[in-house]
């Protein structure tokens, strides 16, 4: 549906504004050539791995508790069985809450990504906007987002200009 809408929009724009200028950028290429972005991605990967390891260790502990409980269950009183089951369930709940805290919709990973990557993306957006305004482009497409561009002429690629505007050389 989005591709059909995009093609229809492009057709209307090209028919109605034949003198307009169009360009495209590849934000993946741009971001891959910004050292701060690579550094931010590495930091996020390190944090993610640490948190995943922590959660896996906690699940391993829970599994160990459950196995011990299964072995001892036959000799435990009903009260002790209930206590052990409650203990295991409470630990599972704790780990799930921790997992949500780290990886949930507005969790710490999301917040860290906002802190580290959003400023870089904002700078790229502002550079693209400035190039678009100064170059009198009607539209600048992002080929990295898969907007359904079937053909693109490399002479209209402004990715290098965005990097240059941001002070980076390739």
Backbone as CSV, one residue per row, in Angstrom:
resi,resn,N_x,N_y,N_z,CA_x,CA_y,CA_z,C_x,C_y,C_z
1,UNK,0.824,-1.196,0.000,0.000,0.000,0.000,0.866,1.258,0.000
2,UNK,1.922,1.259,0.843,2.810,2.423,0.909,3.532,2.654,-0.403
3,UNK,3.935,1.559,-1.077,4.639,1.697,-2.345,3.723,2.296,-3.398
4,UNK,2.472,1.862,-3.424,1.512,2.397,-4.391,1.297,3.875,-4.134
5,UNK,1.131,4.244,-2.878,0.946,5.644,-2.502,2.163,6.475,-2.885
6,UNK,3.359,5.941,-2.637,4.582,6.661,-2.981,4.697,6.845,-4.488
7,UNK,4.447,5.793,-5.246,4.531,5.884,-6.708,3.518,6.890,-7.233
8,UNK,2.294,6.849,-6.700,1.274,7.806,-7.130,1.696,9.234,-6.793
9,UNK,2.234,9.430,-5.611,2.694,10.761,-5.204,3.825,11.243,-6.112
10,UNK,4.779,10.362,-6.389,5.887,10.728,-7.275,5.388,11.083,-8.669
11,UNK,4.420,10.319,-9.152,3.865,10.578,-10.477,3.175,11.940,-10.516
12,UNK,2.379,12.240,-9.499,1.676,13.530,-9.429,2.684,14.670,-9.331
13,UNK,3.699,14.486,-8.484,4.716,15.530,-8.327,5.450,15.751,-9.641
14,UNK,5.839,14.662,-10.301,6.612,14.817,-11.527,5.776,15.407,-12.654
15,UNK,4.490,15.112,-12.694,3.631,15.687,-13.720,3.327,17.160,-13.445
16,UNK,3.117,17.466,-12.188,2.724,18.827,-11.824,3.881,19.776,-11.645
17,UNK,5.052,19.258,-11.438,6.182,20.131,-11.145,7.414,19.630,-11.882
18,UNK,7.365,19.699,-13.181,8.456,19.139,-13.975,9.771,19.895,-13.789
19,UNK,9.737,21.113,-13.298,10.962,21.886,-13.104,11.550,21.675,-11.706
20,UNK,10.889,20.914,-10.867,11.365,20.695,-9.504,12.583,19.795,-9.506
21,UNK,13.421,19.977,-8.503,14.628,19.171,-8.374,14.411,18.119,-7.295
22,UNK,14.898,16.923,-7.573,14.798,15.814,-6.639,16.187,15.285,-6.361
23,UNK,16.371,14.745,-5.173,17.646,14.135,-4.812,17.353,13.005,-3.838
24,UNK,18.365,12.229,-3.561,18.211,11.208,-2.542,19.479,11.132,-1.704
25,UNK,19.317,10.592,-0.530,20.448,10.321,0.349,20.307,8.892,0.855
26,UNK,21.389,8.375,1.330,21.402,7.043,1.924,21.826,7.223,3.386
27,UNK,20.841,7.290,4.280,21.166,7.564,5.686,21.999,6.447,6.309
28,UNK,21.844,5.221,5.839,22.681,4.138,6.354,24.148,4.431,6.022
29,UNK,24.409,4.821,4.790,25.768,5.175,4.364,26.290,6.355,5.196
30,UNK,25.441,7.344,5.380,25.843,8.532,6.145,26.195,8.138,7.578
31,UNK,25.290,7.418,8.244,25.527,7.032,9.634,26.729,6.103,9.768
32,UNK,26.916,5.218,8.797,28.074,4.311,8.834,29.396,5.059,8.703
33,UNK,29.358,6.284,8.213,30.578,7.070,8.045,30.741,8.156,9.105
34,UNK,29.960,8.076,10.158,30.082,9.010,11.281,30.634,8.230,12.475
35,UNK,31.872,8.497,12.873,32.491,7.735,13.962,31.686,7.758,15.267
36,UNK,31.053,8.876,15.584,30.270,8.967,16.814,29.097,7.982,16.796
37,UNK,28.524,7.769,15.623,27.408,6.826,15.494,27.908,5.399,15.748
38,UNK,29.048,5.064,15.153,29.618,3.732,15.357,29.942,3.518,16.832
39,UNK,30.488,4.534,17.466,30.821,4.466,18.884,29.555,4.281,19.726
40,UNK,28.512,5.025,19.397,27.246,4.911,20.125,26.664,3.509,19.960
41,UNK,26.737,2.968,18.747,26.231,1.619,18.493,27.014,0.596,19.315
42,UNK,28.338,0.770,19.401,29.165,-0.147,20.185,28.788,-0.081,21.660
43,UNK,28.578,1.145,22.164,28.171,1.302,23.566,26.837,0.599,23.815
44,UNK,25.886,0.787,22.907,24.580,0.130,23.056,24.718,-1.389,23.016
45,UNK,25.579,-1.891,22.141,25.787,-3.338,22.056,26.394,-3.891,23.339
46,UNK,27.339,-3.147,23.917,27.969,-3.577,25.171,26.929,-3.618,26.294
47,UNK,26.143,-2.558,26.396,25.110,-2.485,27.435,24.099,-3.609,27.250
48,UNK,23.664,-3.808,26.019,22.678,-4.851,25.728,23.215,-6.220,26.118
49,UNK,24.455,-6.498,25.762,25.060,-7.786,26.087,25.165,-7.979,27.596
50,UNK,25.562,-6.933,28.317,25.670,-7.018,29.779,24.310,-7.324,30.403
51,UNK,23.282,-6.611,29.953,21.949,-6.817,30.510,21.401,-8.193,30.147
52,UNK,21.638,-8.645,28.918,21.184,-9.980,28.524,21.887,-11.046,29.362
53,UNK,23.183,-10.886,29.572,23.932,-11.843,30.392,23.399,-11.865,31.824
54,UNK,23.109,-10.687,32.357,22.566,-10.607,33.718,21.233,-11.342,33.818
55,UNK,20.371,-11.121,32.852,19.048,-11.758,32.864,19.176,-13.268,32.669
56,UNK,20.051,-13.695,31.760,20.264,-15.130,31.546,20.792,-15.797,32.810
57,UNK,21.689,-15.124,33.528,22.226,-15.674,34.780,21.112,-15.829,35.813
58,UNK,20.238,-14.849,35.877,19.125,-14.935,36.824,18.175,-16.073,36.453
59,UNK,17.907,-16.244,35.160,17.060,-17.359,34.727,17.733,-18.708,35.022
60,UNK,19.056,-18.758,34.906,19.798,-19.983,35.240,19.647,-20.295,36.724
61,UNK,19.724,-19.259,37.562,19.523,-19.445,39.004,18.121,-19.968,39.292
62,UNK,17.138,-19.420,38.602,15.754,-19.856,38.806,15.597,-21.313,38.382
63,UNK,16.198,-21.655,37.260,16.131,-23.035,36.774,16.767,-23.988,37.782
64,UNK,17.883,-23.552,38.366,18.565,-24.366,39.379,17.658,-24.562,40.606
65,UNK,17.027,-23.468,41.052,16.100,-23.558,42.183,14.952,-24.520,41.874
66,UNK,14.445,-24.449,40.668,13.325,-25.301,40.285,13.750,-26.773,40.267
67,UNK,14.933,-27.052,39.725,15.423,-28.436,39.688,15.629,-28.977,41.104
68,UNK,16.199,-28.145,41.987,16.386,-28.551,43.386,15.034,-28.833,44.034
69,UNK,14.081,-27.968,43.737,12.732,-28.141,44.284,12.130,-29.454,43.796
70,UNK,12.269,-29.760,42.512,11.720,-30.999,41.942,12.315,-32.227,42.626
71,UNK,13.619,-32.178,42.918,14.285,-33.307,43.559,13.803,-33.462,45.006
72,UNK,13.653,-32.344,45.709,13.311,-32.383,47.134,11.815,-32.405,47.404
73,UNK,11.028,-32.196,46.398,9.580,-32.047,46.549,8.933,-33.218,47.297
74,UNK,9.395,-34.433,47.054,8.781,-35.610,47.678,8.977,-35.655,49.188
75,UNK,10.020,-35.017,49.696,10.265,-35.068,51.144,9.817,-33.796,51.876
76,UNK,9.328,-32.808,51.110,8.923,-31.545,51.727,7.467,-31.594,52.180
77,UNK,7.207,-30.874,53.262,5.817,-30.751,53.713,5.065,-29.846,52.743
78,UNK,3.753,-29.864,52.825,2.944,-29.029,51.938,3.279,-27.554,52.110
79,UNK,3.501,-27.168,53.338,3.844,-25.768,53.611,5.175,-25.378,52.966
80,UNK,6.188,-26.228,53.091,7.495,-25.952,52.480,7.410,-25.971,50.958
81,UNK,6.604,-26.868,50.399,6.402,-26.895,48.946,5.832,-25.561,48.479
82,UNK,4.799,-25.106,49.174,4.159,-23.841,48.820,5.143,-22.679,48.928
83,UNK,5.957,-22.657,49.972,6.955,-21.599,50.156,7.975,-21.592,49.017
84,UNK,8.475,-22.775,48.665,9.460,-22.887,47.584,8.858,-22.434,46.249
85,UNK,7.620,-22.864,45.986,6.951,-22.472,44.741,6.767,-20.958,44.674
86,UNK,6.357,-20.379,45.802,6.192,-18.927,45.860,7.525,-18.211,45.646
87,UNK,8.590,-18.763,46.237,9.930,-18.184,46.080,10.353,-18.208,44.600
88,UNK,10.143,-19.329,43.946,10.512,-19.461,42.531,9.684,-18.498,41.684
89,UNK,8.384,-18.433,41.931,7.514,-17.527,41.167,7.888,-16.062,41.401
90,UNK,8.242,-15.733,42.639,8.644,-14.356,42.943,9.927,-13.996,42.199
91,UNK,10.881,-14.917,42.156,12.126,-14.658,41.426,11.870,-14.520,39.924
92,UNK,10.981,-15.335,39.378,10.622,-15.218,37.956,9.996,-13.855,37.669
93,UNK,9.132,-13.436,38.576,8.482,-12.135,38.414,9.520,-11.014,38.457
94,UNK,10.481,-11.119,39.379,11.559,-10.127,39.490,12.348,-10.019,38.186
95,UNK,12.697,-11.174,37.631,13.501,-11.181,36.405,12.694,-10.586,35.250
96,UNK,11.423,-10.921,35.166,10.585,-10.368,34.094,10.456,-8.848,34.236
97,UNK,10.363,-8.363,35.459,10.301,-6.915,35.685,11.621,-6.246,35.306
98,UNK,12.727,-6.912,35.636,14.039,-6.387,35.261,14.189,-6.354,33.737
99,UNK,13.733,-7.414,33.093,13.776,-7.487,31.636,12.959,-6.352,31.022
100,UNK,11.797,-6.103,31.581,10.946,-5.002,31.102,11.618,-3.658,31.361
101,UNK,12.255,-3.525,32.513,12.952,-2.286,32.863,14.063,-1.983,31.857
102,UNK,14.807,-3.018,31.468,15.909,-2.841,30.520,15.431,-2.719,29.074
103,UNK,14.570,-3.655,28.658,14.252,-3.790,27.243,12.818,-3.432,26.880
104,UNK,12.039,-2.940,27.824,10.647,-2.592,27.570,10.510,-1.405,26.627
105,UNK,9.270,-1.107,26.281,8.959,-0.049,25.320,9.664,1.258,25.648
106,UNK,9.607,1.686,26.877,10.305,2.903,27.293,11.374,2.571,28.325
107,UNK,12.004,1.422,28.142,13.008,0.949,29.083,14.330,1.685,28.954
108,UNK,15.282,1.213,29.740,16.583,1.866,29.795,17.330,1.803,28.465
109,UNK,17.160,0.722,27.697,17.814,0.633,26.396,17.245,1.685,25.444
110,UNK,15.937,1.846,25.459,15.301,2.871,24.627,15.812,4.255,25.012
111,UNK,15.881,4.519,26.309,16.343,5.821,26.783,17.815,6.055,26.411
112,UNK,18.628,5.017,26.545,20.047,5.139,26.201,20.203,5.369,24.700
113,UNK,19.390,4.696,23.895,19.434,4.890,22.445,19.046,6.331,22.108
114,UNK,18.033,6.848,22.784,17.624,8.241,22.582,18.766,9.195,22.938
115,UNK,19.439,8.895,24.024,20.539,9.748,24.500,21.729,9.724,23.543
116,UNK,22.082,8.547,23.032,23.293,8.410,22.230,23.077,8.626,20.731
117,UNK,21.975,8.146,20.193,21.806,8.130,18.740,20.927,9.256,18.216
118,UNK,19.915,9.642,18.957,18.994,10.672,18.462,19.700,11.989,18.115
119,UNK,20.651,12.476,18.922,21.338,13.723,18.537,22.068,13.604,17.196
120,UNK,22.652,12.444,16.938,23.348,12.228,15.661,22.333,12.235,14.521
121,UNK,21.215,11.537,14.712,20.171,11.511,13.683,19.595,12.906,13.451
122,UNK,19.429,13.673,14.515,18.933,15.042,14.369,19.905,15.893,13.549
123,UNK,21.213,15.735,13.798,22.213,16.473,13.017,22.133,16.103,11.537
124,UNK,21.979,14.820,11.240,21.854,14.367,9.852,20.603,14.972,9.225
125,UNK,19.484,14.909,9.946,18.243,15.480,9.429,18.399,16.969,9.139
126,UNK,19.015,17.691,10.065,19.202,19.137,9.867,20.107,19.432,8.682
127,UNK,21.156,18.622,8.498,22.046,18.814,7.345,21.299,18.543,6.040
128,UNK,20.486,17.494,6.014,19.689,17.179,4.821,18.712,18.316,4.532
129,UNK,18.082,18.800,5.572,17.129,19.900,5.411,17.835,21.139,4.843
130,UNK,18.999,21.459,5.380,19.744,22.626,4.907,20.174,22.461,3.444
131,UNK,20.649,21.267,3.098,21.030,20.994,1.704,19.804,21.105,0.805
132,UNK,18.689,20.600,1.261,17.454,20.685,0.483,17.004,22.112,0.256
133,UNK,17.077,22.912,1.304,16.668,24.314,1.184,17.646,25.106,0.316
134,UNK,18.940,24.933,0.561,19.944,25.683,-0.197,20.037,25.228,-1.650
135,UNK,19.755,23.963,-1.914,19.848,23.440,-3.268,18.544,23.510,-4.037
136,UNK,17.515,24.092,-3.412,16.195,24.198,-4.032,15.665,22.849,-4.507
137,UNK,15.801,21.830,-3.682,15.264,20.513,-4.006,13.817,20.446,-3.543
138,UNK,12.974,19.884,-4.387,11.580,19.698,-4.001,11.475,18.551,-2.993
139,UNK,12.229,17.502,-3.232,12.175,16.315,-2.383,13.556,15.699,-2.322
140,UNK,13.914,15.216,-1.148,15.108,14.392,-0.997,14.646,13.081,-0.370
141,UNK,14.820,12.006,-1.079,14.397,10.698,-0.598,15.525,10.019,0.156
142,UNK,15.146,9.126,1.041,16.118,8.317,1.760,16.031,6.897,1.216
143,UNK,17.028,6.478,0.480,17.004,5.140,-0.106,17.219,4.049,0.947
144,UNK,17.763,4.397,2.098,17.992,3.404,3.150,16.693,2.949,3.790
145,UNK,15.673,3.784,3.762,14.416,3.431,4.412,13.511,2.614,3.519
146,UNK,13.948,2.299,2.308,13.170,1.443,1.422,11.881,2.076,0.968
147,UNK,11.932,3.291,0.530,10.728,4.018,0.135,10.205,3.596,-1.237
148,UNK,10.730,2.553,-1.822,10.188,2.054,-3.070,10.743,2.735,-4.305
149,UNK,11.912,3.307,-4.223,12.520,3.932,-5.380,13.045,2.805,-6.268
150,UNK,12.565,2.780,-7.491,12.952,1.706,-8.401,14.234,2.023,-9.152
151,UNK,14.512,3.267,-9.371,15.726,3.684,-10.069,16.224,4.955,-9.418
152,UNK,17.513,5.038,-9.259,18.090,6.274,-8.747,19.410,6.530,-9.447
153,UNK,19.568,7.712,-9.925,20.774,8.124,-10.629,21.787,8.609,-9.604
154,UNK,22.977,8.030,-9.573,23.976,8.414,-8.575,24.354,9.895,-8.583
155,UNK,24.142,10.574,-9.694,24.503,12.000,-9.708,23.610,12.821,-8.774
156,UNK,22.493,12.254,-8.348,21.604,12.958,-7.418,21.816,12.545,-5.964
157,UNK,22.752,11.665,-5.706,23.041,11.225,-4.342,23.753,12.353,-3.601
158,UNK,23.153,12.838,-2.559,23.710,13.952,-1.782,24.270,13.491,-0.437
159,UNK,24.427,12.174,-0.264,24.933,11.636,0.999,26.295,12.207,1.351
160,UNK,27.192,12.290,0.364,28.535,12.827,0.631,28.469,14.286,1.059
161,UNK,27.513,15.046,0.512,27.373,16.444,0.916,26.925,16.548,2.370
162,UNK,26.053,15.616,2.786,25.605,15.616,4.182,26.797,15.345,5.095
163,UNK,27.609,14.341,4.733,28.806,14.056,5.539,29.743,15.257,5.570
164,UNK,29.934,15.885,4.422,30.804,17.053,4.329,30.250,18.186,5.193
165,UNK,28.940,18.394,5.142,28.276,19.449,5.920,28.467,19.205,7.410
166,UNK,28.512,17.911,7.784,28.713,17.552,9.180,30.193,17.550,9.583
167,UNK,31.070,17.780,8.588,32.494,17.868,8.876,33.239,16.550,8.772
168,UNK,32.689,15.569,8.040,33.338,14.280,7.883,33.777,14.086,6.442
169,UNK,34.896,13.399,6.293,35.415,13.076,4.953,35.313,11.578,4.749
170,UNK,35.052,11.161,3.515,35.055,9.729,3.229,36.203,9.432,2.290
